């Protein structure tokens, strides 16, 4: 019985030691400090980064779940959960746009019929039925 209690206490201590405080994490899910407050090392790739990671996962903007892991950014190790979203225009032409479309058609003001389709307006994908009137 004593051996079981010792094992349970050890496992509990490991679990608690690995729990990070999500409120202490930066809004973007990254941190430049380890849980002991020390700075992270320099790196060329993420595999250069070593140390303990918090046991913390979250749902990212892309809908996938990611857990804390090392990343190398600008030569410095950091702990992140969700990678930063790339800043690129969503589209250049309508064919760059993908995704489901509503099954919706209508008669336009010029008398023609049109169904929902993708359009690219100012670099952003959108859905449209009838073309905007000039």
N, C-alpha and C positions, 0 to 999 in steps of 0.2 A: 504494500500500500504506500509506503514511504517513497519507493522508487517511482510510482505513478505520480505522486504529488510533485516530486522533484522534476519529472519530465514535463508535467503540465505547467509548472512555474517557469521552466526554461523556455518552453514554446511560447508562453504568454509574453515573456520578456522579449523574445525575438520578434514577435508580432508587433508589440508596442514600439520597439526600437525602429522598426521599418515604417511606421505610420508617419506620413508627413502631414503638416498642417496646411490644407489647401488654401486657407485664408492668407497665409504668408507668401503664397506664390504670386508672381506677376500676372497681370490680366491676360497676357498672351500665352500663359502656361509655361513660361520659362523662368529660370532663376540663374544668377551668376554666383550664388553661394551654396556651399554644402550645408547640411543640417547643423554642423558644428560651427558655422559662421565663416569658415575659411574659404578663400577664393579658389576657383577651379583652375586647372592647369592649362598651359598652352597646348595646341594641337594642330595637326594637319588634316586628320580625319577623325570621325567620332570614335573609332576603335582605339585611338590614343588616350581617350578619357577613361579613367579608372576611379573606383570608389563605390560607396553605397548609394543606392537610389531610394527615394521614398516609395512606399507602396501606395501609389496614387494613380488612378485612371480617370479619364473623363471622356465625354462624347464631344468630338470635334465638330467644327462647322460643316465638314463634308459628310457628317452622319456616322462616321466610323468611330470606334472606341480606341483610344490610345493610352498607353501607360507611360509613366515616367521613364525616360531613357536619355542617354547622353547624345549631344549634338555638338558639332564643331562649327562655330560661326566666327568668321573674321579672325581665325587663329586662336580662339579661346573656347575652352570646353564650357558647355552649359547643360543644364538639365531642362528638358522640355517634355511636354506631353503631346500637344498638337503642334505640328509644324506650322510655321507662318504661311499664310496663303500667298501665292505669288501675285504680284501686282501687274497684271497684263489685261489688255482689253478683252472683253468676253467674245467679241466678234469683229470681223471686218466686213463680211458679207453674210447674208441670211443663211447660206449653206453651212456656216460655222456653227449655227445654233441647232441644238438637238433637244430632245425631250418630248414628253407626251403633249399632245394637242387636244383641246376639247373637240368633241364631235359637234361642231356648231357651224352652221351656214346661215347666211342672210342675204336679202336683196339690198343692194347698196343704193345710195342716193342717185347714182347715174343709171339705175335700172338693171345693172348686171348683178349676177349672184357670185358670192365669194364665200369660201369656207376658211376656218381658222388656219393660219400658217405662221411660220416664224419670220420675223423681220429683224434686221440689225439697224438700230437707230443710235447714232453717236457712240458706237462701240459697245452697246448693250443689247442683248437679245430680248426680244419681246414677242408677244403674240398679237396678231391682228387679223381681222376679217376683211373689212373694206378699207381701201386706201384712204388716208386722211384727205379731206377736201382742202384744196389750196386756199 
